[in-house]
């Protein structure tokens, strides 16, 4: 069950997700906050998309980190982010504001 605090943040099983927007990007950042939830305590991953919301999704180790890979689909980007965190993709909480990324 998700412990969603507002439409831009969500937390579940020791993973915190935060959705933000910059001048040029929409960003969904994940952080492992509890070592019981994942194999990689303290690990982070970010999925970024252009502000218009129609370009490929970029997966990075951090919000401002180097791009690791690009994906057309949100599910594929979530899979890669989960791999970086050491969790299953279905364990990643997604805040309401980020539901339409990759659409």
MDTraj code that builds the backbone (N, CA, C; nanometers):
import mdtraj as md
import numpy as np

residues = "UNK UNK UNK UNK UNK UNK UNK UNK UNK UNK UNK UNK UNK UNK UNK UNK UNK UNK UNK UNK UNK UNK UNK UNK UNK UNK UNK UNK UNK UNK UNK UNK UNK UNK UNK UNK UNK UNK UNK UNK UNK UNK UNK UNK UNK UNK UNK UNK UNK UNK UNK UNK UNK UNK UNK UNK UNK UNK UNK UNK UNK UNK UNK UNK UNK UNK UNK UNK UNK UNK UNK UNK UNK UNK UNK UNK UNK UNK UNK UNK UNK UNK UNK UNK UNK UNK UNK UNK UNK UNK UNK UNK UNK UNK UNK UNK UNK UNK UNK UNK UNK UNK UNK".split()
xyz = np.array([
    [0.0835, -0.1177, 0.0000],
    [0.0000, 0.0000, 0.0000],
    [0.0874, 0.1233, 0.0000],
    [0.0555, 0.2201, -0.0833],
    [0.1352, 0.3410, -0.0978],
    [0.1012, 0.4414, 0.0116],
    [0.2056, 0.5036, 0.0633],
    [0.1910, 0.6089, 0.1627],
    [0.2082, 0.7425, 0.0905],
    [0.1111, 0.7763, 0.0038],
    [0.1207, 0.8963, -0.0779],
    [0.0874, 1.0178, 0.0081],
    [0.1783, 1.1179, 0.0062],
    [0.1576, 1.2356, 0.0878],
    [0.0944, 1.3498, 0.0100],
    [0.1155, 1.3567, -0.1212],
    [0.0508, 1.4529, -0.2090],
    [0.0631, 1.3999, -0.3508],
    [0.0209, 1.4775, -0.4516],
    [0.0244, 1.4227, -0.5876],
    [0.1643, 1.4199, -0.6482],
    [0.2649, 1.4762, -0.5806],
    [0.4014, 1.4781, -0.6334],
    [0.4995, 1.3894, -0.5566],
    [0.4558, 1.3291, -0.4487],
    [0.5427, 1.2384, -0.3726],
    [0.4663, 1.1128, -0.3348],
    [0.5406, 1.0055, -0.3213],
    [0.4826, 0.8793, -0.2762],
    [0.5940, 0.7977, -0.2123],
    [0.5577, 0.7150, -0.1177],
    [0.6558, 0.6281, -0.0523],
    [0.5923, 0.4928, -0.0286],
    [0.6741, 0.3896, -0.0470],
    [0.6260, 0.2539, -0.0273],
    [0.7452, 0.1633, -0.0027],
    [0.7373, 0.0801, 0.0980],
    [0.8377, -0.0216, 0.1267],
    [0.9813, 0.0324, 0.1256],
    [0.9998, 0.1504, 0.1826],
    [1.1335, 0.2068, 0.1925],
    [1.1842, 0.2742, 0.0665],
    [1.0963, 0.3004, -0.0292],
    [1.1338, 0.3716, -0.1509],
    [1.0504, 0.4987, -0.1578],
    [1.1188, 0.6104, -0.1764],
    [1.0512, 0.7400, -0.1874],
    [1.0604, 0.7885, -0.3311],
    [0.9493, 0.8337, -0.3867],
    [0.9437, 0.8880, -0.5221],
    [0.9011, 1.0342, -0.5152],
    [0.9689, 1.1182, -0.5923],
    [0.9373, 1.2601, -0.5959],
    [0.9306, 1.3065, -0.7408],
    [0.8201, 1.3704, -0.7773],
    [0.8013, 1.4251, -0.9113],
    [0.8258, 1.5749, -0.9059],
    [0.9118, 1.6247, -0.9963],
    [0.9383, 1.7683, -1.0060],
    [0.9410, 1.8096, -1.1524],
    [0.9301, 1.9401, -1.1740],
    [0.9429, 1.9948, -1.3088],
    [1.0442, 2.1081, -1.3063],
    [1.1320, 2.1091, -1.4079],
    [1.2259, 2.2193, -1.4269],
    [1.1773, 2.2971, -1.5489],
    [1.2552, 2.3935, -1.5945],
    [1.2177, 2.4675, -1.7151],
    [1.2085, 2.3771, -1.8371],
    [1.2879, 2.2708, -1.8379],
    [1.2948, 2.1877, -1.9578],
    [1.2536, 2.0418, -1.9388],
    [1.2375, 1.9971, -1.8144],
    [1.2118, 1.8546, -1.7916],
    [1.1073, 1.8278, -1.6851],
    [1.0464, 1.7105, -1.7008],
    [0.9672, 1.6480, -1.5959],
    [1.0565, 1.5397, -1.5384],
    [1.0685, 1.5298, -1.4063],
    [1.1575, 1.4326, -1.3437],
    [1.0853, 1.3530, -1.2357],
    [1.1076, 1.2230, -1.2398],
    [1.0577, 1.1331, -1.1366],
    [1.1796, 1.0686, -1.0728],
    [1.2106, 1.1099, -0.9511],
    [1.3306, 1.0619, -0.8809],
    [1.2918, 0.9617, -0.7735],
    [1.3683, 0.8542, -0.7658],
    [1.3482, 0.7495, -0.6662],
    [1.4690, 0.7428, -0.5741],
    [1.4425, 0.7146, -0.4474],
    [1.5506, 0.6965, -0.3495],
    [1.5126, 0.5837, -0.2552],
    [1.6074, 0.4933, -0.2325],
    [1.5866, 0.3866, -0.1350],
    [1.6187, 0.4457, 0.0014],
    [1.5202, 0.4497, 0.0888],
    [1.5374, 0.5127, 0.2192],
    [1.5510, 0.4125, 0.3324],
    [1.5299, 0.2859, 0.3028],
    [1.5282, 0.1837, 0.4065],
    [1.5984, 0.0595, 0.3537],
    [1.7029, 0.0120, 0.4208],
    [1.7785, -0.1012, 0.3677],
    [1.6994, -0.2316, 0.3669],
    [1.5875, -0.2371, 0.4344],
    [1.5060, -0.3592, 0.4327],
    [1.4282, -0.3723, 0.3016],
    [1.4147, -0.2627, 0.2279],
    [1.3317, -0.2645, 0.1078],
    [1.4078, -0.3052, -0.0176],
    [1.5405, -0.2984, -0.0160],
    [1.6142, -0.3222, -0.1401],
    [1.7546, -0.3714, -0.1127],
    [1.8141, -0.4223, -0.2161],
    [1.9515, -0.4698, -0.2069],
    [2.0518, -0.3554, -0.2065],
    [2.0091, -0.2348, -0.2408],
    [2.1011, -0.1211, -0.2533],
    [2.0542, -0.0016, -0.1699],
    [2.0734, -0.0048, -0.0380],
    [2.0327, 0.1084, 0.0462],
    [2.0997, 0.2373, -0.0008],
    [2.0229, 0.3448, -0.0044],
    [2.0752, 0.4750, -0.0458],
    [2.0825, 0.4943, -0.1960],
    [2.0479, 0.3921, -0.2730],
    [2.0529, 0.4014, -0.4192],
    [1.9494, 0.5011, -0.4696],
    [1.9803, 0.5645, -0.5829],
    [1.8884, 0.6588, -0.6451],
    [1.8776, 0.6304, -0.7943],
    [1.7688, 0.6741, -0.8529],
    [1.7462, 0.6653, -0.9972],
    [1.6466, 0.7734, -1.0346],
    [1.6604, 0.8267, -1.1540],
    [1.5694, 0.9302, -1.2016],
    [1.5252, 0.8993, -1.3431],
    [1.3966, 0.9209, -1.3698],
    [1.3415, 0.9124, -1.5041],
    [1.3061, 1.0555, -1.5437],
    [1.3566, 1.0997, -1.6593],
    [1.3329, 1.2370, -1.7045],
    [1.2703, 1.2369, -1.8436],
    [1.1879, 1.3379, -1.8682],
    [1.1210, 1.3545, -1.9973],
    [1.1125, 1.5039, -2.0253],
    [1.1077, 1.5426, -2.1531],
    [1.0980, 1.6857, -2.1806],
    [0.9692, 1.7423, -2.1207],
    [0.9671, 1.8712, -2.0992],
    [0.8563, 1.9361, -2.0278],
    [0.7227, 1.9197, -2.1025],
    [0.7290, 1.9047, -2.2346],
    [0.6061, 1.8856, -2.3110],
    [0.5480, 1.7459, -2.2909],
    [0.6297, 1.6521, -2.2445],
    [0.5808, 1.5196, -2.2114],
    [0.5651, 1.4243, -2.3270],
    [0.6337, 1.4495, -2.4392],
    [0.6174, 1.3572, -2.5514],
    [0.7470, 1.2924, -2.5990],
    [0.8603, 1.3304, -2.5481],
    [0.9880, 1.2736, -2.5923],
    [1.0187, 1.1440, -2.5183],
    [1.1253, 1.0780, -2.5635],
    [1.1680, 0.9544, -2.4978],
    [1.2046, 0.9834, -2.3521],
    [1.1899, 0.8822, -2.2702],
    [1.2231, 0.8918, -2.1284],
    [1.3703, 0.8570, -2.1100],
    [1.4397, 0.9360, -2.0296],
    [1.5814, 0.9138, -2.0027],
    [1.5956, 0.8587, -1.8614],
    [1.6763, 0.7554, -1.8451],
    [1.7031, 0.7014, -1.7125],
    [1.8440, 0.7448, -1.6734],
    [1.8552, 0.7991, -1.5510],
    [1.9821, 0.8474, -1.4974],
    [2.0009, 0.7928, -1.3561],
    [2.1250, 0.7866, -1.3094],
    [2.1454, 0.7427, -1.1713],
    [2.1022, 0.8492, -1.0698],
    [2.1050, 0.9769, -1.1098],
    [2.0596, 1.0888, -1.0264],
    [1.9881, 1.1889, -1.1165],
    [1.9235, 1.2882, -1.0587],
    [1.8488, 1.3861, -1.1373],
    [1.9359, 1.4575, -1.2403],
    [2.0563, 1.4923, -1.2021],
    [2.1461, 1.5640, -1.2923],
    [2.2574, 1.4767, -1.3472],
    [2.2479, 1.3458, -1.3254],
    [2.3508, 1.2527, -1.3706],
    [2.3471, 1.2308, -1.5208],
    [2.4483, 1.1603, -1.5681],
    [2.4558, 1.1271, -1.7101],
    [2.3482, 1.0269, -1.7474],
    [2.2929, 1.0444, -1.8647],
    [2.1903, 0.9538, -1.9160],
    [2.2490, 0.8142, -1.9352],
    [2.1784, 0.7147, -1.8854],
    [2.2204, 0.5759, -1.9018],
    [2.1543, 0.5105, -2.0226],
    [2.0266, 0.5436, -2.0446],
    [1.9499, 0.4806, -2.1520],
    [1.8253, 0.5639, -2.1778],
    [1.7682, 0.5488, -2.2993],
    [1.6407, 0.6126, -2.3349],
    [1.5383, 0.5055, -2.3691],
    [1.4125, 0.5355, -2.3330],
    [1.3044, 0.4415, -2.3591],
    [1.1820, 0.5160, -2.4116],
    [1.1042, 0.4490, -2.4968],
    [0.9772, 0.5047, -2.5420],
    [0.8697, 0.4858, -2.4365],
    [0.8723, 0.3748, -2.3672],
    [0.7657, 0.3423, -2.2738],
    [0.8025, 0.3654, -2.1286],
    [0.7062, 0.4112, -2.0516],
    [0.7244, 0.4352, -1.9085],
    [0.7565, 0.3050, -1.8364],
    [0.6908, 0.1956, -1.8749],
    [0.7160, 0.0670, -1.8103],
    [0.8614, 0.0234, -1.8245],
    [0.9167, 0.0434, -1.9420],
    [1.0564, 0.0051, -1.9641],
    [1.1516, 0.0932, -1.8820],
    [1.1197, 0.2217, -1.8723],
    [1.2018, 0.3122, -1.7911],
    [1.1925, 0.2738, -1.6436],
    [1.0723, 0.2371, -1.5979],
    [1.0553, 0.1921, -1.4595],
    [1.1345, 0.0641, -1.4332],
    [1.1360, -0.0256, -1.5298],
    [1.2144, -0.1496, -1.5153],
    [1.3621, -0.1178, -1.4919],
    [1.4166, -0.0257, -1.5702],
    [1.5577, 0.0102, -1.5574],
    [1.5839, 0.0803, -1.4240],
    [1.4959, 0.1720, -1.3849],
    [1.5108, 0.2409, -1.2564],
    [1.5083, 0.1405, -1.1414],
    [1.4173, 0.0447, -1.1475],
    [1.4083, -0.0581, -1.0438],
    [1.5363, -0.1403, -1.0371],
    [1.5929, -0.1710, -1.1514],
    [1.7185, -0.2456, -1.1554],
    [1.8306, -0.1669, -1.0857],
    [1.8360, -0.0359, -1.1096],
    [1.9369, 0.0477, -1.0440],
    [1.9198, 0.0489, -0.8916],
    [1.7948, 0.0392, -0.8464],
    [1.7648, 0.0423, -0.7033],
    [1.7731, -0.0953, -0.6376],
    [1.7729, -0.1985, -0.7185],
    [1.7778, -0.3341, -0.6648],
    [1.6434, -0.3836, -0.6153],
    [1.5356, -0.3382, -0.6795],
    [1.4004, -0.3795, -0.6413],
    [1.3242, -0.4260, -0.7654],
    [1.2074, -0.4817, -0.7443],
    [1.1199, -0.5188, -0.8554],
    [1.0453, -0.3944, -0.9040],
    [1.0186, -0.3845, -1.0343],
    [0.9474, -0.2669, -1.0866],
    [0.8146, -0.2394, -1.0176],
    [0.7406, -0.3446, -0.9795],
    [0.6108, -0.3227, -0.9143],
    [0.6260, -0.2667, -0.7724],
    [0.7490, -0.2624, -0.7197],
    [0.7730, -0.2041, -0.5873],
    [0.7906, -0.0528, -0.5915],
    [0.8023, 0.0043, -0.7118],
    [0.8246, 0.1490, -0.7228],
    [0.6928, 0.2254, -0.7083],
    [0.6861, 0.3150, -0.6108],
    [0.5669, 0.3996, -0.5988],
    [0.5731, 0.5095, -0.7050],
    [0.4606, 0.5401, -0.7684],
    [0.4563, 0.6455, -0.8699],
    [0.3538, 0.7490, -0.8251],
    [0.3991, 0.8720, -0.7973],
    [0.3057, 0.9770, -0.7572],
    [0.2043, 1.0062, -0.8688],
    [0.0883, 1.0501, -0.8326],
    [-0.0186, 1.0796, -0.9269],
    [0.0264, 1.1738, -1.0382],
    [0.1043, 1.2764, -1.0063],
    [0.1477, 1.3743, -1.1056],
    [0.2356, 1.3114, -1.2143],
    [0.2950, 1.1973, -1.1882],
    [0.3838, 1.1316, -1.2850],
    [0.3159, 1.0178, -1.3596],
    [0.1896, 0.9904, -1.3320],
    [0.1188, 0.8779, -1.3936],
    [0.1224, 0.8802, -1.5462],
    [0.1251, 0.9985, -1.6064],
    [0.1151, 1.0078, -1.7523],
    [0.2506, 1.0197, -1.8228],
    [0.3605, 1.0009, -1.7517],
    [0.4901, 1.0070, -1.8177],
    [0.5008, 0.8931, -1.9199],
    [0.5564, 0.9250, -2.0348],
    [0.5736, 0.8244, -2.1375],
    [0.4514, 0.7990, -2.2200],
    [0.3471, 0.8742, -2.2002],
    [0.2234, 0.8540, -2.2765],
    [0.2243, 0.9406, -2.4010],
])
top = md.Topology()
chain = top.add_chain()
for i, resn in enumerate(residues, 1):
    res = top.add_residue(resn, chain, resSeq=i)
    for name in ("N", "CA", "C"):
        top.add_atom(name, md.element.get_by_symbol(name[0]), res)
traj = md.Trajectory(xyz[None], top)
